[in-house]
Amino acid sequence: MLNKYARAFFTRVLTPFAALLLRLGVSPDAVTLIGTAGVMAGALAFFPMGEFFWGTIVITIFVFSDLVDGNMARQAGISSRWGAFLDSTLDRVADGAIFAGFALWYAGSGDDNILCAVAIFCLASGQVVSYTKARGESIGLPVAVNGLVERAERLVISLVAAGLAGLHAFGVPGIDVLLPIALWIVAAGSLVTLIQRVVTVRRESAEADAAEAAATGPAATGPAATGPAATGPAATGPASSGPAAAGPAATGPAASDAAGSAGRGSEADR
């Protein structure tokens, strides 16, 4: 949900910075790589030690690279499939590092196996939520649902809570409970989002299969196609076995193209 509103706002805010980087000769791919490295460093160096405030500061600085690199590519007119693939892949790596940092804290000094398991669930469910949409789109479905908790929500909820929980180290009492609450919220929201997407893909695939069946329905397999006219003398006489039936039209490019298309259709159906 946040993607719909926040991304447009921050894109406008970061446009001058993206233009500056282009003038300095920095490439969008370099920004993607540096941003991911910064997020991983902030999460895996600070979170396992319980330094949630400073870890969140470092991650927040680098996490905006996800908006800057795409902005740079559009301004330079060099948007590409490779750039989109690299960006999406490294987003998953960065997200995994954040929740792995939480899990390491609770598995170690945080000493809470339940919250460690919740953090691991957040890590895994976040990856699967993204996969369900990507996989659905790869088989030709629109997957027309946003879901309750997408990537933006996962990051905002977890990082805001982690940053505030980190203030406990500066003497703010009781505020450290915010992180466990946030992890439970992200875990529950991710599960709901996963169910929403699976249900949507199931519905859309059923609709697509029904539309395909209707397009190749009774008209192609009904009585008219298998009746006497199709098997009588006219169908087996000279005209059907003579030169016209075996000529160029039956074996030429058009026939082989049709066969090829049918094969690809069958492969796609699987």
C-alpha positions in Angstrom: 0.0 0.0 0.0 2.8 2.4 0.8 4.4 1.7 -2.5 1.5 3.4 -4.2 1.9 6.7 -2.4 5.4 7.0 -0.8 7.4 5.9 -3.9 6.1 8.8 -6.0 6.8 11.3 -3.3 10.4 10.2 -2.6 11.1 9.8 -6.3 10.3 13.5 -6.8 12.4 14.4 -3.7 15.4 12.4 -4.8 15.4 13.4 -8.5 18.0 16.2 -8.1 20.3 13.9 -6.2 19.9 11.3 -8.9 20.8 13.9 -11.5 23.9 14.9 -9.6 25.1 11.4 -9.5 24.7 11.1 -13.2 26.7 14.2 -13.8 29.5 12.8 -11.6 29.5 9.7 -13.8 28.0 7.2 -11.4 26.0 4.4 -13.0 22.7 3.1 -11.7 24.1 -0.4 -11.2 26.8 1.0 -9.0 24.2 2.7 -6.8 22.3 -0.6 -6.6 25.4 -2.5 -5.5 26.6 0.1 -3.0 23.1 0.5 -1.5 22.7 -3.2 -1.0 26.2 -3.5 0.6 25.4 -0.6 3.0 22.1 -2.2 4.1 23.8 -5.5 4.7 26.6 -3.9 6.7 24.2 -1.9 8.8 22.0 -4.9 9.5 24.6 -7.6 10.1 27.1 -5.4 11.9 24.8 -3.5 14.3 21.6 -5.5 14.8 23.3 -8.7 16.2 25.0 -6.6 18.9 21.7 -4.9 19.8 22.7 -1.5 18.3 19.3 -1.0 16.8 19.4 2.8 16.6 22.7 3.1 14.8 22.0 0.1 12.6 18.7 1.7 11.5 20.4 5.0 10.7 22.9 3.3 8.5 20.3 1.2 6.8 18.0 4.2 6.2 20.8 6.1 4.5 21.4 3.3 2.0 17.9 1.9 1.6 16.9 4.9 -0.5 19.3 3.7 -3.2 16.4 1.5 -4.3 14.6 4.7 -5.5 17.7 6.5 -6.7 19.0 3.9 -9.1 15.7 3.6 -11.0 15.4 7.4 -11.1 18.9 7.6 -12.6 18.1 5.0 -15.2 15.0 6.8 -16.3 16.7 10.2 -16.5 19.6 8.8 -18.5 17.3 6.8 -20.7 19.1 3.5 -20.0 16.4 1.5 -18.3 17.0 -2.2 -19.1 15.8 -5.7 -18.2 19.2 -6.4 -16.6 18.8 -3.3 -14.4 15.4 -4.4 -13.3 16.6 -7.9 -12.6 19.6 -6.8 -10.6 17.5 -4.3 -8.6 14.9 -6.9 -7.7 17.4 -9.6 -6.8 19.5 -7.4 -4.5 16.3 -6.1 -2.8 15.7 -9.7 -1.7 19.3 -9.9 -0.4 18.9 -6.6 1.6 15.6 -7.6 3.1 17.0 -11.0 4.1 20.0 -9.3 5.8 17.7 -7.0 7.9 15.6 -9.9 9.3 18.7 -12.1 9.7 20.2 -9.4 11.9 17.1 -9.4 14.1 17.2 -13.2 14.2 20.9 -13.2 15.2 20.2 -10.8 18.0 17.4 -12.9 19.5 19.4 -16.1 19.0 22.3 -14.6 20.9 22.3 -11.8 23.4 18.6 -11.2 23.0 18.0 -14.7 24.2 14.5 -15.2 22.9 14.0 -18.3 20.7 10.4 -17.4 19.9 11.3 -14.0 18.6 14.2 -15.5 16.7 11.7 -17.8 15.0 9.4 -14.9 14.2 12.2 -13.0 12.6 13.1 -16.0 10.5 9.5 -16.3 9.5 9.5 -12.6 8.5 12.6 -13.2 6.4 11.2 -16.3 4.6 7.6 -15.0 4.1 9.0 -11.7 2.6 10.9 -13.7 0.0 7.8 -15.9 -0.8 5.4 -12.9 -1.0 7.7 -11.4 -3.7 8.1 -14.8 -5.4 4.3 -15.4 -5.7 3.8 -12.2 -7.7 6.8 -12.7 -9.9 5.9 -16.3 -10.6 2.3 -15.4 -11.3 3.3 -12.7 -13.8 5.8 -15.1 -15.4 2.9 -17.4 -16.4 1.0 -14.6 -17.9 -1.3 -13.5 -15.0 -1.7 -9.9 -13.9 -1.7 -10.8 -10.2 -3.9 -7.8 -9.6 -3.6 -7.4 -5.9 -1.2 -5.4 -3.8 -1.7 -7.1 -0.4 -1.7 -5.9 3.2 2.0 -5.9 3.9 4.4 -5.5 0.9 8.1 -4.7 0.9 7.6 -1.0 1.8 5.4 -1.8 4.8 7.8 -4.5 6.0 10.7 -2.1 5.9 9.0 0.9 7.5 7.3 -1.1 10.3 10.5 -3.0 11.2 13.0 -0.2 10.8 10.9 2.4 12.6 10.4 0.0 15.5 14.0 -1.0 15.6 15.2 2.6 15.6 12.9 3.6 18.4 13.8 0.4 20.3 17.4 1.4 20.0 16.6 4.5 22.2 16.5 2.1 25.1 20.3 2.2 25.1 20.1 6.0 25.7 17.9 5.6 28.8 14.4 5.6 27.3 12.5 3.1 29.4 10.2 0.4 28.1 10.6 1.4 24.4 12.4 -1.8 23.5 9.1 -3.6 23.4 8.3 -2.0 20.1 10.6 -4.3 18.1 8.9 -7.6 19.2 5.5 -6.0 18.5 6.7 -4.9 15.0 8.0 -8.4 14.2 4.7 -10.0 15.1 2.8 -7.4 13.0 5.1 -8.0 10.0 4.8 -11.8 10.4 1.0 -11.7 10.5 0.7 -9.1 7.7 3.1 -11.1 5.5 1.1 -14.3 6.0 -2.1 -12.4 5.1 -0.5 -10.9 2.0 0.8 -14.3 0.9 -2.7 -15.8 1.2 -4.1 -12.8 -0.7 -1.7 -13.4 -3.6 -2.2 -17.1 -3.7 -6.0 -16.8 -3.8 -5.7 -14.1 -6.5 -3.4 -16.3 -8.7 -5.8 -19.2 -8.2 -8.7 -17.1 -9.3 -7.0 -15.5 -12.3 -5.6 -18.9 -13.5 -9.1 -20.4 -13.3 -10.5 -17.5 -15.3 -7.6 -17.8 -17.9 -8.1 -21.5 -18.2 -11.9 -21.0 -18.7 -11.4 -18.4 -21.3 -8.9 -20.7 -23.2 -11.4 -23.6 -23.0 -14.2 -21.4 -24.3 -12.0 -20.3 -27.2 -11.3 -24.0 -28.2 -14.7 -25.4 -27.1 -17.6 -27.3 -28.8 -17.2 -25.6 -32.2 -13.9 -27.4 -32.7 -14.9 -30.8 -31.3 -18.7 -31.1 -31.8 -20.8 -33.2 -34.2 -20.1 -31.1 -37.2 -16.4 -31.9 -36.9 -16.9 -35.6 -36.5 -20.1 -36.4 -38.4 -20.6 -38.2 -41.8 -19.4 -35.2 -43.8 -16.0 -35.5 -42.1 -15.7 -39.3 -42.7 -17.8 -40.0 -45.8 -16.6 -40.5 -49.4 -16.1 -36.8 -50.0 -13.6 -36.8 -47.1 -11.7 -39.9 -48.4 -12.1 -39.6 -52.1 -9.6 -38.5 -54.7 -9.7 -34.9 -53.7 -8.5 -35.8 -50.2 -5.7 -38.0 -51.4 -4.7 -36.4 -54.6 -2.0 -33.9 -55.4 -3.9 -31.0 -53.9 -3.9 -32.7 -50.5 -0.3 -33.5 -50.5 0.9 -30.4 -52.3 3.0 -27.5 -51.2 0.1 -26.0 -49.1 0.0 -29.0 -46.9 3.8 -29.2 -46.2 4.9 -25.6 -46.6 5.8 -22.9 -44.2 2.3 -22.2 -43.0 1.7 -25.8 -42.0 5.0 -26.0 -40.1 4.3 -22.6 -38.4 1.0 -23.9 -37.2 2.5 -27.0 -35.8 5.2 -25.0 -34.0 2.7 -22.7 -32.4 0.7 -25.7 -31.1 3.8 -27.1 -29.6 4.6 -23.9 -27.8 1.1 -23.7 -26.5 1.4 -27.1 -25.1 4.7 -26.3 -23.4 3.2 -23.2 -21.9 0.2 -25.1 -20.6 2.5 -27.3 -18.6 
